[in-house]
Amino acid sequence: MERTFKATLQSFKELVHKIKYYNEALAVLFWDLRTGAPKKGIAGRAKVIGMLSTEAFRLSTSIEMEDFLNYFEQKESNEKLDKVYRAVVQECRKEFDRSKKIPAEMYTEYVILTSEAESVWEEAKNTNNFSMFSPYLEKIVDYNCRFIELWGYEGNKYNTLLDYYEPGMTVDKLDRIFEQLRERIVPLVQQIKNLRYQPDDSMFFRNYFAPAKQEEFSLAILDKMGYSFDAGRLDESEHPFTIGMTPGDIRITTHYYPHNFSSALFSSIHEGGHALYEQNISCELDDTPLSTGTSMGIHESQSRFWENIIGRSYNFWSCYYEDLQKIFPEEFMGVSLEEFHKAINKVEPSLIRVEADEVTYNLHVMIRYEIEKALINKEVQVAALPRIWNEKMKEYLGVEPKDEKEGVLQDVHWSGGSFGYFPSYTLGNIYSAQIYNTIRKQFDDFDELIKAGELIKIKEWLGQNIHKHGKLLTPAEILKSVTGEEINPSYLIDYLENKYKKIYNLNI
C-alpha cells in the first residue's frame, strides 16, 4: 500500500520524538552521575547509560530512519515540509551519515568507557594521580582517532572534531584567529604584568565565605538574570556544567570554595548564560534535535557574555554590590565598589582556566587546542601530557603547576571524549564581543539598564535574536543576522583593550 505524506510524516515525527526522549532520560542519568551518585553505583550506572545510548544510536541509524530520510529528501516530499521539519531532516541526515559509520558495538563500548572515565577523572584529580586516569584517556584518544578514520576527514584530522562542535570551523581558520589574538593580547598581558600597580584581590581568599551564603547570592543573581527556577535548579558538582532535558528542565551546577569567593559566583553566572539559551528556545522546536544550541561557540558566547561583559562590569556591581555586602558584611567591610570591581578584573597569569581573567583566558584555550591537535595527529603520547602541559603553561603564561591536579587533570572534558570542544570557548568570547557591539547600538541606554538591574530586557533581546532559533539556524547564519558580518576577532581585542586600559590606566 502506498504511503501518504501525512501518515509518513507522523511516523517520522514519532521516531524523532522517541530518540529525543531517550536522550532526555540519558541527560537525567548523566546529571545524577555527576551530582552525587554513590561510588559503588557508578559501574552499574555506566552500563545503563551505555544500553540507553545504544538504543538511541540504533534508532538514529536504523533502516527505518534511512527510509524516512530518503523519502523526505525527494523534491516533491521535501517541498511539503515546513521549515522546522525540513531542518530536522537535514539534522537527522547529518547524524545518520556520521553515526552509520560507527559499529553499534564500538559505540556502546565508547559510551561505557567515557561514563566510567568521568568518575575516574574526578577521583584522579582529587588524589592528584594522573596515572590512574591515563589508561582511560589513552583508550578515549584511540577511539576518537578510529572514529575519524571511519568518518573521513579533509586536511587536518582534527578538522572532523572541530566541525562537530562548530560547523564550518577548520584548523586553518582557527590558527588564523588565534594568531590575531596572540598578536595583540600577549603584548597587553605583558604591559599589565610590568606595572607596579596590581588590584588587591586578597579579600576573596583570606576570608571564609560560607557555601550556604554563596549559594544564596548565586540564586539571587540567577533570578535577576531571568533564569527560571520553575524550569531548572542549581546544584553542586566537581566541575560546573549545564545539562538540558527540555526547555522546561535545564539544570546547572557550580562548586563552592570557602576561601575563594569569586569562583562559584562567576561559574553560576556562566552556567546561567548557557541555561538561558536552552530555556528560551522556541516551543515549535520541542521534541526535535533542533531544540538545543546551534553550536558550542554560540552557546559559549551566551555564557561568556553574561559572566564577563555583564557580570564583571562596573555597571552591574554598582547595582548589586550593596546586596553582596549585606550577605557578607564583615568579609567586604571597608572594600569600596571601585576596589571590588578592579579585584574581580585583576589580570594575572594563573594555573586554572575556569578562574582565569578575561585577558589571559584564551591563552589557556590555545594550550589545550595545541595539545589536542598533537594527540589526534599522533604527534605526542598521553603519558607525556603532564610534562607537555607544564611546558606550555610556562611558555604561554609564565606559570608552572606544582601538581597534576592544578595542571593536566584540571578539566573534565577529555574524560567525556570532548576533543574539538575547547576552541569553542575562544570562539564564544569572540562572538560575545561582536554581539555586545551590536546590542549597544540597539539600546542607547544599555549602561543605564545594567546599572538599574533591568537585566530581563537584555535577556529578552538575546532570546528574540539568538535563543529562540535553537538549531534551526547555523552559527554563521545567527552571527550574520545579529551582527551583520562573519566572525571578527577585532571586537574582542578592542573590548579587552578598552576595558583594561581604564582599569590599569594604560596607554594603548
C-alpha positions as CSV (number, residue, x, y, z in Angstrom):
1,M,0.0,0.0,0.0
2,E,1.4,3.4,-1.0
3,R,2.0,5.6,2.0
4,T,0.6,9.1,2.2
5,F,2.7,12.1,3.0
6,K,0.7,12.9,6.1
7,A,1.0,9.4,7.6
8,T,4.7,9.1,6.8
9,L,5.4,12.5,8.4
10,Q,3.5,11.4,11.5
11,S,5.6,8.2,11.7
12,F,8.8,10.1,11.2
13,K,7.9,12.5,14.0
14,E,7.2,9.6,16.3
15,L,10.7,8.2,15.6
16,V,12.3,11.6,16.1
17,H,10.5,12.1,19.4
18,K,11.4,8.6,20.6
19,I,15.1,9.4,20.0
20,K,14.7,12.7,21.8
21,Y,13.1,11.0,24.8
22,Y,15.9,8.5,25.1
23,N,18.4,11.4,25.2
24,E,16.4,13.2,27.8
25,A,16.5,10.1,30.0
26,L,20.2,9.9,29.4
27,A,20.7,13.5,30.4
28,V,19.0,12.8,33.8
29,L,21.3,9.9,34.4
30,F,24.4,11.9,33.5
31,W,23.3,14.7,35.8
32,D,22.8,12.2,38.7
33,L,26.2,10.6,37.9
34,R,27.9,13.9,38.3
35,T,26.0,15.4,41.3
36,G,26.0,12.6,43.9
37,A,25.6,9.1,42.6
38,P,27.3,6.7,45.1
39,K,30.7,5.3,44.0
40,K,29.5,1.7,44.1
41,G,26.8,2.5,41.7
42,I,29.0,4.1,39.0
43,A,29.9,1.0,37.1
44,G,26.3,-0.2,37.0
45,R,25.0,3.2,36.0
46,A,27.6,3.4,33.2
47,K,26.1,0.1,31.8
48,V,22.6,1.5,31.9
49,I,23.8,4.7,30.1
50,G,25.6,2.5,27.6
51,M,22.4,0.5,26.9
52,L,20.1,3.5,26.5
53,S,22.7,5.3,24.4
54,T,23.0,2.3,22.1
55,E,19.2,2.2,21.7
56,A,19.1,5.8,20.7
57,F,22.1,5.3,18.4
58,R,20.4,2.3,16.7
59,L,17.2,4.3,16.2
60,S,19.1,7.2,14.6
61,T,20.9,4.8,12.3
62,S,18.1,2.3,11.6
63,I,16.8,1.2,8.2
64,E,13.5,2.9,9.2
65,M,15.3,6.3,9.7
66,E,17.1,5.8,6.3
67,D,13.8,5.2,4.6
68,F,12.3,8.3,6.1
69,L,15.3,10.4,5.1
70,N,15.3,9.1,1.5
71,Y,11.6,9.8,1.3
72,F,11.7,13.4,2.7
73,E,14.7,14.3,0.7
74,Q,12.8,13.8,-2.5
75,K,11.9,17.1,-4.1
76,E,8.1,16.6,-4.0
77,S,8.1,15.5,-0.4
78,N,10.7,18.0,0.8
79,E,8.7,20.9,-0.5
80,K,5.7,19.9,1.5
81,L,7.6,20.0,4.8
82,D,7.5,23.2,6.9
83,K,10.8,24.9,7.7
84,V,11.2,23.1,11.0
85,Y,10.9,19.6,9.7
86,R,12.9,20.4,6.6
87,A,15.7,21.4,9.0
88,V,15.0,18.3,11.2
89,V,15.5,16.1,8.1
90,Q,18.9,17.8,7.4
91,E,20.0,17.4,11.0
92,C,18.9,13.7,11.1
93,R,20.7,13.0,7.8
94,K,23.9,14.6,9.2
95,E,23.7,12.5,12.3
96,F,22.8,9.4,10.3
97,D,25.7,9.7,7.9
98,R,28.1,10.3,10.8
99,S,26.8,7.6,13.1
100,K,26.2,4.9,10.5
101,K,29.9,4.6,10.0
102,I,30.4,3.6,13.7
103,P,29.6,-0.1,14.5
104,A,27.0,-0.3,17.3
105,E,29.2,-2.5,19.5
106,M,32.0,0.0,19.2
107,Y,29.7,2.9,20.1
108,T,28.4,1.0,23.2
109,E,32.0,0.3,24.4
110,Y,32.9,4.0,24.0
111,V,29.8,5.3,25.9
112,I,30.5,2.9,28.8
113,L,34.2,3.9,28.7
114,T,33.6,7.7,28.9
115,S,30.9,7.2,31.6
116,E,33.3,5.4,33.8
117,A,36.2,7.7,32.8
118,E,34.4,10.8,34.2
119,S,34.2,9.3,37.6
120,V,37.8,8.0,37.5
121,W,38.9,11.5,36.4
122,E,37.2,13.1,39.4
123,E,39.0,10.6,41.8
124,A,42.3,11.1,40.0
125,K,42.0,14.8,40.3
126,N,41.1,14.7,44.0
127,T,44.1,12.4,44.7
128,N,46.5,14.1,42.3
129,N,47.1,10.9,40.3
130,F,47.3,11.2,36.5
131,S,48.4,7.6,36.2
132,M,45.0,6.5,37.5
133,F,43.3,8.3,34.7
134,S,45.9,7.8,31.9
135,P,44.8,4.3,30.8
136,Y,41.2,5.6,30.2
137,L,42.5,8.7,28.3
138,E,44.6,6.6,26.1
139,K,41.6,4.5,25.1
140,I,39.5,7.6,24.6
141,V,42.1,9.2,22.3
142,D,42.4,5.9,20.4
143,Y,38.6,5.6,19.9
144,N,38.5,9.2,18.6
145,C,41.3,8.5,16.1
146,R,39.5,5.4,14.9
147,F,36.2,7.4,14.6
148,I,37.9,10.0,12.5
149,E,39.2,7.3,10.1
150,L,35.7,5.9,9.8
151,W,34.1,9.4,9.4
152,G,36.7,10.6,7.0
153,Y,38.5,14.0,7.0
154,E,39.8,16.8,4.8
155,G,43.1,18.3,5.6
156,N,44.0,18.1,9.3
157,K,42.4,15.1,11.1
158,Y,41.4,17.5,13.9
159,N,39.0,19.3,11.4
160,T,36.4,16.5,11.8
161,L,36.3,17.0,15.6
162,L,36.1,20.8,15.3
163,D,33.3,20.6,12.8
164,Y,31.2,18.6,15.2
165,Y,31.1,21.3,17.8
166,E,31.4,24.3,15.5
167,P,30.1,23.5,11.9
168,G,32.4,25.0,9.3
169,M,35.4,25.6,11.6
170,T,38.8,24.3,10.5
171,V,42.3,24.2,11.8
172,D,43.4,26.7,9.1
173,K,40.7,29.2,10.1
174,L,41.3,28.7,13.8
175,D,45.0,29.1,13.5
176,R,44.5,32.5,11.8
177,I,42.1,33.6,14.5
178,F,44.4,32.5,17.3
179,E,47.3,34.3,15.6
180,Q,45.3,37.6,15.5
181,L,44.5,37.2,19.2
182,R,48.2,36.4,20.1
183,E,49.5,39.5,18.3
184,R,47.6,41.9,20.5
185,I,46.7,40.0,23.6
186,V,50.2,38.8,24.5
187,P,51.6,42.4,24.5
188,L,48.6,43.5,26.6
189,V,49.3,40.8,29.2
190,Q,53.0,41.8,29.2
191,Q,52.2,45.5,29.6
192,I,49.9,44.8,32.6
193,K,52.4,42.4,34.1
194,N,55.1,45.0,34.0
195,L,53.1,47.5,36.0
196,R,53.9,48.1,39.7
197,Y,50.2,48.6,40.4
198,Q,48.0,45.4,40.7
199,P,44.5,45.3,42.2
200,D,44.2,43.8,45.6
201,D,42.0,40.7,45.5
202,S,43.2,39.2,48.8
203,M,39.8,39.7,50.3
204,F,38.5,36.8,48.2
205,F,41.0,34.4,49.7
206,R,41.8,35.5,53.2
207,N,38.1,35.4,54.4
208,Y,35.8,32.4,55.0
209,F,32.8,32.6,52.7
210,A,30.1,30.2,53.9
211,P,29.0,28.0,51.0
212,A,25.3,28.4,52.1
213,K,25.7,32.2,51.7
214,Q,27.4,31.9,48.4
215,E,24.5,29.8,47.2
216,E,22.1,32.4,48.4
217,F,23.7,35.1,46.4
218,S,24.2,33.0,43.3
219,L,20.5,32.1,43.4
220,A,19.6,35.7,43.7
221,I,21.7,36.8,40.7
222,L,20.4,33.9,38.6
223,D,16.9,35.1,39.3
224,K,17.8,38.7,38.3
225,M,19.2,37.3,35.0
226,G,15.8,35.7,34.3
227,Y,16.8,32.1,34.9
228,S,13.6,30.2,35.6
229,F,13.8,28.0,38.7
230,D,10.4,26.5,37.6
231,A,12.4,25.1,34.7
232,G,15.7,24.4,36.3
233,R,17.8,24.1,39.5
234,L,21.2,24.9,40.9
235,D,23.3,22.0,42.3
236,E,27.0,21.4,43.2
237,S,29.5,19.3,41.3
238,E,33.2,19.0,41.0
239,H,33.2,20.8,37.6
240,P,30.4,23.2,36.9
241,F,28.1,22.3,34.0
242,T,24.7,22.9,32.3
243,I,22.6,20.0,31.2
244,G,19.3,20.2,29.4
245,M,16.5,17.7,29.1
246,T,13.8,20.1,27.6
247,P,13.4,23.9,27.7
248,G,11.3,23.1,30.8
249,D,14.1,21.3,32.6
250,I,17.6,23.0,32.3
251,R,19.8,22.3,35.3
252,I,23.1,23.9,36.2
253,T,25.8,23.3,38.8
254,T,28.6,25.2,40.4
255,H,31.3,24.4,43.0
256,Y,31.7,26.4,46.3
257,Y,35.1,27.1,47.7
258,P,35.0,28.6,51.2
259,H,38.2,30.5,50.6
260,N,37.7,31.6,47.0
261,F,34.6,33.7,46.8
262,S,34.6,34.6,43.1
263,S,34.8,31.1,41.7
264,A,31.3,29.8,42.4
265,L,29.6,33.1,41.7
266,F,31.0,33.6,38.2
267,S,30.7,29.9,37.3
268,S,27.0,30.2,38.3
269,I,26.6,33.3,36.1
270,H,28.4,31.5,33.3
271,E,26.3,28.4,33.5
272,G,23.2,30.6,33.9
273,G,24.1,32.1,30.5
274,H,24.1,28.6,29.0
275,A,20.8,27.8,30.7
276,L,19.0,31.0,29.5
277,Y,19.8,29.9,25.9
278,E,18.3,26.5,26.4
279,Q,15.3,27.7,28.4
280,N,14.2,30.2,25.8
281,I,14.3,28.0,22.6
282,S,11.1,28.3,20.7
283,C,8.5,25.7,21.6
284,E,8.0,24.9,17.9
285,L,11.3,23.0,18.1
286,D,10.2,20.9,21.1
287,D,10.9,17.1,20.9
288,T,13.2,17.6,17.9
289,P,17.0,17.6,17.6
290,L,16.7,21.3,16.9
291,S,15.7,22.1,20.4
292,T,19.3,22.9,21.6
293,G,22.0,25.5,20.9
294,T,23.2,25.7,17.3
295,S,26.9,25.2,18.2
296,M,29.2,25.3,21.2
297,G,30.7,28.6,20.1
298,I,27.3,30.3,20.0
299,H,26.5,28.6,23.3
300,E,29.7,29.9,24.9
301,S,29.0,33.4,23.6
302,Q,26.0,33.5,25.8
303,S,27.7,32.2,29.0
304,R,30.8,34.5,28.4
305,F,28.5,37.5,27.7
306,W,26.8,37.1,31.0
307,E,29.8,36.1,33.0
308,N,32.3,38.7,31.7
309,I,30.7,41.5,29.7
310,I,27.7,41.9,32.1
311,G,28.9,40.1,35.3
312,R,32.3,41.7,35.6
313,S,31.2,45.2,34.6
314,Y,31.3,48.2,36.8
315,N,27.6,49.0,36.0
316,F,26.5,45.5,37.1
317,W,28.1,45.8,40.5
318,S,27.0,49.4,41.0
319,C,23.6,47.8,41.2
320,Y,24.4,44.6,43.2
321,Y,27.4,45.3,45.4
322,E,25.3,46.5,48.3
323,D,23.3,43.3,48.2
324,L,26.5,41.3,48.3
325,Q,27.8,43.4,51.3
326,K,24.6,42.6,53.2
327,I,25.2,38.9,52.8
328,F,29.0,39.2,53.6
329,P,29.2,42.4,55.7
330,E,32.4,41.5,57.5
331,E,34.2,39.9,54.6
332,F,33.8,43.1,52.4
333,M,34.0,45.7,55.2
334,G,36.0,48.7,54.0
335,V,36.2,47.4,50.4
336,S,34.8,50.1,48.1
337,L,32.9,49.3,44.9
338,E,35.9,50.5,42.8
339,E,38.3,48.2,44.7
340,F,35.9,45.3,44.3
341,H,35.4,45.9,40.6
342,K,39.2,46.1,40.0
343,A,39.7,42.9,42.1
344,I,37.3,40.8,40.1
345,N,39.0,42.0,36.9
346,K,42.6,41.5,38.1
347,V,44.8,40.3,35.2
348,E,47.3,37.7,36.4
349,P,48.6,34.7,34.6
350,S,47.2,31.7,36.5
351,L,47.1,28.0,36.5
352,I,43.3,27.3,36.4
353,R,41.4,28.0,33.2
354,V,37.9,28.4,34.8
355,E,39.3,31.0,37.2
356,A,41.4,32.9,34.6
357,D,40.8,36.5,33.8
358,E,39.4,37.7,30.5
359,V,42.8,38.7,29.1
360,T,44.7,35.5,29.7
361,Y,41.8,33.1,29.3
362,N,42.3,32.5,25.6
363,L,45.9,31.5,26.2
364,H,44.6,28.6,28.3
365,V,42.4,27.6,25.4
366,M,45.3,27.7,22.9
367,I,47.3,25.4,25.1
368,R,44.6,22.8,25.1
369,Y,44.0,23.2,21.4
370,E,47.6,22.6,20.6
371,I,47.8,19.5,22.8
372,E,44.6,18.1,21.3
373,K,45.8,18.6,17.7
374,A,49.0,16.8,18.6
375,L,47.2,13.9,20.3
376,I,44.8,13.4,17.4
377,N,47.6,13.6,14.8
378,K,49.6,11.1,17.0
379,E,52.5,13.5,17.5
380,V,52.5,13.1,21.3
381,Q,51.6,10.3,23.7
382,V,49.1,10.5,26.6
383,A,51.9,9.5,29.0
384,A,53.8,12.7,28.1
385,L,50.9,15.1,28.8
386,P,51.8,16.2,32.3
387,R,55.3,17.3,31.1
388,I,53.9,18.9,27.9
389,W,51.2,20.7,29.8
390,N,53.6,22.2,32.2
391,E,56.0,23.3,29.4
392,K,53.2,25.0,27.6
393,M,51.9,26.7,30.7
394,K,55.3,28.1,31.3
395,E,55.7,29.2,27.6
396,Y,52.3,30.9,27.3
397,L,51.6,32.1,30.8
398,G,54.9,32.1,32.6
399,V,53.5,29.9,35.4
400,E,54.0,26.2,36.1
401,P,51.7,23.8,38.0
402,K,53.0,22.3,41.2
403,D,51.0,19.2,40.7
404,E,48.7,17.3,38.3
405,K,45.5,18.4,40.0
406,E,46.1,22.1,39.0
407,G,47.7,21.0,35.8
408,V,46.7,18.3,33.3
409,L,43.8,17.0,35.4
410,Q,42.0,20.3,36.0
411,D,39.4,19.9,33.1
412,V,36.7,17.3,32.8
413,H,36.3,17.5,29.0
414,W,38.8,14.8,27.9
415,S,37.2,12.2,30.2
416,G,34.0,12.6,28.3
417,G,35.7,12.4,24.9
418,S,35.1,16.1,24.1
419,F,38.0,16.6,21.7
420,G,37.5,19.6,19.5
421,Y,35.4,21.4,22.2
422,F,37.9,23.7,23.8
423,P,38.3,26.1,20.8
424,S,34.6,26.9,21.3
425,Y,35.4,28.8,24.4
426,T,37.5,31.3,22.5
427,L,35.0,31.4,19.6
428,G,32.4,32.2,22.3
429,N,34.5,35.1,23.6
430,I,34.8,36.5,20.1
431,Y,31.1,36.0,19.3
432,S,30.1,37.6,22.6
433,A,32.2,40.8,21.9
434,Q,30.6,41.0,18.4
435,I,27.1,40.6,19.9
436,Y,28.0,43.2,22.6
437,N,29.0,45.7,19.9
438,T,25.6,45.2,18.2
439,I,23.5,45.2,21.4
440,R,24.9,48.6,22.5
441,K,23.7,50.0,19.2
442,Q,20.3,48.6,19.8
443,F,20.0,50.0,23.3
444,D,21.0,53.7,23.6
445,D,20.6,53.3,27.4
446,F,22.4,49.9,27.6
447,D,24.7,51.1,30.5
448,E,21.7,52.5,32.4
449,L,19.8,49.3,32.0
450,I,22.6,47.4,33.7
451,K,23.0,50.0,36.4
452,A,19.3,49.7,37.2
453,G,19.4,45.9,37.2
454,E,17.0,45.7,34.3
455,L,18.7,42.5,33.0
456,I,15.4,41.0,31.8
457,K,15.4,43.4,28.8
458,I,18.8,42.1,27.8
459,K,17.7,38.5,28.3
460,E,14.6,39.1,26.1
461,W,16.7,40.7,23.3
462,L,19.1,37.7,23.3
463,G,16.1,35.4,23.4
464,Q,14.4,37.0,20.4
465,N,17.6,37.3,18.3
466,I,19.5,34.2,19.3
467,H,17.9,31.8,21.7
468,K,14.6,31.1,20.1
469,H,16.2,29.8,16.9
470,G,17.8,26.8,18.6
471,K,19.5,24.8,15.9
472,L,17.2,26.0,13.2
473,L,19.9,28.4,12.0
474,T,23.6,27.7,11.6
475,P,26.2,29.5,13.8
476,A,27.2,31.6,10.8
477,E,23.6,32.5,10.0
478,I,22.9,33.6,13.5
479,L,26.1,35.7,13.8
480,K,25.4,37.3,10.4
481,S,21.8,38.0,11.2
482,V,22.7,39.6,14.6
483,T,25.9,41.4,13.8
484,G,25.8,41.8,10.0
485,E,29.2,40.2,9.5
486,E,31.2,37.0,9.8
487,I,33.4,36.1,12.8
488,N,35.7,39.1,13.6
489,P,38.3,38.8,16.5
490,S,38.9,42.6,16.4
491,Y,35.8,43.2,18.5
492,L,37.1,41.1,21.3
493,I,40.5,42.6,21.2
494,D,39.1,46.2,21.2
495,Y,36.8,45.3,24.1
496,L,39.7,43.9,26.2
497,E,42.0,46.8,25.4
498,N,39.3,49.5,26.2
499,K,38.2,47.8,29.4
500,Y,41.6,47.1,30.8
501,K,43.1,50.5,29.7
502,K,40.7,52.1,32.2
503,I,41.2,49.6,35.0
504,Y,45.1,49.7,34.7
505,N,45.4,53.3,33.3
506,L,47.3,52.0,30.3
507,N,48.5,54.0,27.2
508,I,47.3,51.8,24.3
